[in-house]
Amino acid sequence: MRAPASVREALSIPSRLSDGVPLDDQVRLVLGLEKRARIPRWQDVPLDAARKLFTRSADSLAPRSVEMETRDLALDTPKTTLRARLYRPFTSSAASPALVYFHGGGFVLGNIESHDSVCRALALAANCHVLSVEYRLSPEHKYPTPVDDAVDAFRAVVARADGLGIDRARMAVGGDSAGGYLAAQVAIRTKLAGDAVKPMFQVLIYPAADMTMSASSLRELGDGLLLEFSTIQWFHGHFLEASADRASGELTPANRSLEELSGVAPALVQTAGFDPLRDEGVALAARLKEAGVAVEHKNYGSLVHGFLNIAGVVEAAMLPYYDAGTALKAAFRGPTKKKKG
């Protein structure tokens, strides 16, 4: 990144536009270097190797790790015990707000290690505790297991909130990519089940939201931009049974009825202009708004899918952290009362 401009340009992929916005120059360089390194696609190597590659690469370009108190946990759920990690950017004797977070990786890759730096950065940006959950992965555990794990994990955190120093009234849920899908499902399913404690806010970062794979951005942006259409197909093939009804509201949150979505937690939805999943996030944000949910949608036009994990070298990718932190802090504070007179 410190090389002369002429060298950076020579190493970068060609410039391109999406909706009239140019691809960020630092992203172009990251993509150019990745291409030269000839890193194999995840679907082209054995699954175990793909998982190790993802964990190593996902954290390598993330924001520099911030020192803070962490605690590894075992969350007991009705079906299994899940690994989790609690990040505490500050020490307080009072119960503190928390973000329950689900990592990305197409339901096939990723763990709490792959998103360790991401969670530290989010905890710092939002000045809240972050609890990162390691749900079971596909294809060993196909749908609905990852969704069930996410819902059960949230409920397990609610049950243990006192011992974890978490304020039950200020628990948000969030995630990136596949994790964004899981976070949305937690918000919807705890609402439909009538849980006494539900997420009070959701942060959905470039969420996978449409299992039908019908969004036009999938094909328009599905080649050469970190996440490719063929990789998404590979993810879906592992996550879903061939007989799955992909268009059902249970599988595709944007296809839920307005009645089912009404009353779910307010949301921040973040999308990227050069992300194959962009239109899925846009559609989910629009559907939530149609149901009367308070939604803030932010599209980062020059960025690509996975921007959280490259923010250590792409300056523009730090803004989404700031925006997520600002939204969470506002949600945790609650509505501001107007002064009389």
Protein Blocks (a to p, Z undefined) as FASTA:
>chain_A
ZZcfklmmmmpccdddeehiacdfklmmmmmmmmmnopacfklpcfklmmmmmmmmmmmm
gccdddddddddddddfkbccddddddfbdcfbdcdddddddeeehmgccfklmmmmmmm
mmmmnopacddddddddfklgcfklmmmmmmmmmmmmmmmmmnopafklcccddehjlmm
mmmmmmmmmmmnopabdcfbdcdehiafbfnopafklmmmmgoplpafklmmmmmmmmpc
fklcfkbmklmmmlpcfklmgopacddddddfklfklmmmmmmmmmmmmnopacdddddf
kbcehklmmmmmmmklmmmmmmmmmmmmmmmnopadddeZZ
